[in-house]
Amino acid sequence: MSNRANEYQGLPSMSVRRGRSTTGQGGAVLAVVLVVLVVMMLGGVSLLSSVDTSALLSGNIGFKRQALNATGRGLNQAFAKMKLSDFRANQDSIAGCPPPVGTGTACSKASIWASLNFYPRLLESDENGVPVILKDKAKFDSTFTAGTLKTQGTDETRFLIERMCNSYGPSTKANCMLSGYSPRGGTGWPEKPGSTASPLYRITVRTDGVRNSLTYSQWIVAFTEE
């Protein structure tokens, strides 16, 4: 027994060390993780807001592009009406028409004008030059009968052609705005016999699109047949 005891005594003694408490380190790590999570959440909210804004802008641009495309088709419809023989033959008619302050419904050609979405003199306009009657869809549709152009499934396009004159009858320098285009007489219509004076026309197109979007477009054009 003594010999074995001596053997044990020769071995190095083993001591047990107690580690330091990790509570403080764990609390610091948790605080850092929370800060990182907050930063990530703020970054996610900012990114989501940026994506929403970009989508909104893209959507608005898409709506505008769609409205402009529909407006172009409305303008083409107006040009098609201006090429018809009924338009050329009846735009200067004064038969049965009242004085310039009248409504024009008594004019003998009023029904033809209505079928062309045309009026031979300027109508009442708002401060932006938009014809007041075109701003009221129900009233416009009951007055002009060329029909509503349906585009893109939901878009509705209406157009109105106005001759830029103050009264009914032939287009003259005294009562109309005239262009200088002269297909049969050169560049100055008052200067050469046989030259023709072309009145200017105001074409206004209204497009009602998705999400209650509303677009007005307007052109001043001269239309003279060669």
Sequence and secondary structure as in RCSB ss.txt:
>XXXX:A:sequence
MSNRANEYQGLPSMSVRRGRSTTGQGGAVLAVVLVVLVVMMLGGVSLLSSVDTSALLSGNIGFKRQALNATGRGL
NQAFAKMKLSDFRANQDSIAGCPPPVGTGTACSKASIWASLNFYPRLLESDENGVPVILKDKAKFDSTFTAGTLK
TQGTDETRFLIERMCNSYGPSTKANCMLSGYSPRGGTGWPEKPGSTASPLYRITVRTDGVRNSLTYSQWIVAFTE
E
>XXXX:A:secstr
 HHHHHHHHHS           HHHHHHHHHHHHHHHHHHHHHHHHHHHHHHHHHHHHHHHHHHHHHHHHHHHHH
HHHHHHHTSHHHHHHTT  TT   TTS STTSTTHHHHHHTTEESS   B TTS BGGGG HHHHHHH  S  EE
ETTTEEEEEEEEESBSSSSS  TTTB B   BTTTBS TTTSTT    BEEEEEEEEE GGG EEEEEEEEE   
 
